[in-house]
Structures are given as structure tokens and as C-alpha cells.
Amino acid sequence: MKNIIIKLINFLANTILLLIIALVAELLAINNLIQAQRGYYDDWSQLKDCNRPLGLIDGRIHDWQLSDSSSNNHHQKDPNCNTRYARIHQWPGRGWCPNPNSTYNYLQIDLGYETAINGLVTQGRADGKSWIRSYRLMFSTDANQWHYYNQKQTVLANRDSHSLQYYLLADLQVTRFVRLEVLTWHSNYPGLRVELLGCRRCDTVINYPPRTVYKASSSRTWPQDAYCAPENAYIDGSVGWCAKWNNQNQWLAVDLGPPTKIVGVVTRGTGAPFRRHWQRQEI
């Protein structure tokens, strides 16, 4: 009888241990799936297809993220010369026009957060006369300490003002800030438009229902304001959350579930018809 009890205990212990191992493995698999769906990886080497446009052409990189050493003063006379036009496939004639009389010209791009750069595409102003012939690349994570790519390698750029010139890096550069240091240009008319190629670990909206749960300090009640519930607060919905009270004690909480890396916040008004609701400031 005693031996039977010992065997039964051993059997139950082994069964429980196997169940625990299976449960842990399942939880790890679910966590890896969630992290993959949300675009987060612990190792840049896990990123695939790392040659996508990073946002100059479609506006994900905003005008305020573009700066330069000193634009050509003639852009005051030519409205088509501006840093914000340093994007490939802009309207013909538009682009960034560095100062041809300066000995040091650069275009700086702030990607917002850590990004892997794999290459870039350059283009002139498509006006028949303005393009860059060569440049160097610089990278930085804080916009203070910079390093040149590949020991100040000179990169050949365009041969005319309209065609695209692709350049792929020898290895991924993980950075936030990118500078194109202009070296030579055609005639006396330097002009540039550009797109960066690479990939990001976090570049997707992660707070969509039903995976995300919203709570708020207050909200207008149904049926008068059916579109004001907290769960309507996701970014591209046709309505949104609106607080019941007009004071600074109102808040919206977003439960993302498992721990998640956050790199930024995007806000907009409710978008509800016949309403003028938006947030002016975050506290």
C-alpha cells in the first residue's frame, strides 16, 4: 500500500511539473508573438526587410524634424527652395537648396528615436540644373556627438536633377540623427531631395481595441453623447473620448496588457460631427 501511495505521489508530481513546463512555454510563445506584432525586438539582427522608406516621402517624418546648416539665402526669393521640400518626388523644382557660397553645408534629419539605417535615395530638384554630386554621411544618437560613416567615405550622388540615385550602406547604422554633408554639386545650383531606407523596432500604433482597454476620469453619457465613451479614444476612429467636466482633473488611462515599449504619443481631436473638442496640452 505504501509503495502504491509513493508511486501515485511521484506520478502526480511529474504530471504537475510537465503541466508547469508546458504552461511556461505557452506563455513565452504568446509573449514573443505579442512583441513581434508590436514591432519590438531585443536584437536588431532579428529585423527583416530592413530597406523600407522611413517617412520623408509620405510625411511620417515631419517638417520640424528637418534642419540644415544654413539654407541658401535665395530661398527667400525662390519659395521652392526650403528644407521642408527635401523629400524625393516633391513637385518639380522644389527641394533643399544649400548655400553654394558656404564651405560647410549639411541637411540634418531627426528620426525621433533609435532607427536602423540601411541606405538612402537622393534626387535633384527636377528643374534641369540643381543637384548634388557627392556627400558624406554622419550619424548621432543625441545630436551632440557625431561620427562619419565608413571613415569619411565620399558617396557619389546624382548625375542629373530628376533621376533617383540609390546607395546601400555596407552595414546597418543604428542612430536617431542623420546628416548629409554636401561636398560637390552641379554648376552653381546645389539642390537635394532625399529618402532614408531602413527599419524601426517600434513604428506601429499599439492601442487598438479590443486588445487595449480604456478608462477615464469621466465621460459624457449615452444617449446624448454616445460617441464620447473612453473606448472611442483610439487614434483613427471617427469619434473620440470627451470628458464630462471642463477642468484639469480629467484623464484617460490606456491599459496595454503586457509590458510594452512606448516611443511616442499621437493625439488628435474627437473628429465628432458638430463638435469642437481637442486637447491643447498634456500634463
MOWO-V43574 format. One line per field, one symbol per residue. psi: psi as a letter, one per 20 degrees, with the letter a starting at -180 (. if undefined). Layout:
# MOWO-V43574
psi = ???
This chain:
# MOWO-V43574
psi = gghggghgggghghggghhgghgghgghggghgghghjjpqiphiiprllkqpijghjjhorhijprrgoqphiihhoiioqhijlpqkrppiqapnroiiqiopqpppoigrpqppiarpqqaikjiiorphqrqqqqqijjgpqqqpllkppppcriaihqpoqppqhqpoorhpppoopgqrpckmpqqqqpqpbrqhnkqpilqqjhppqqrhrqqqqigmhjjqhijjqhkribrppqhqmrjjqqppooidrppppirppqrrhjqqjqmprphqq.
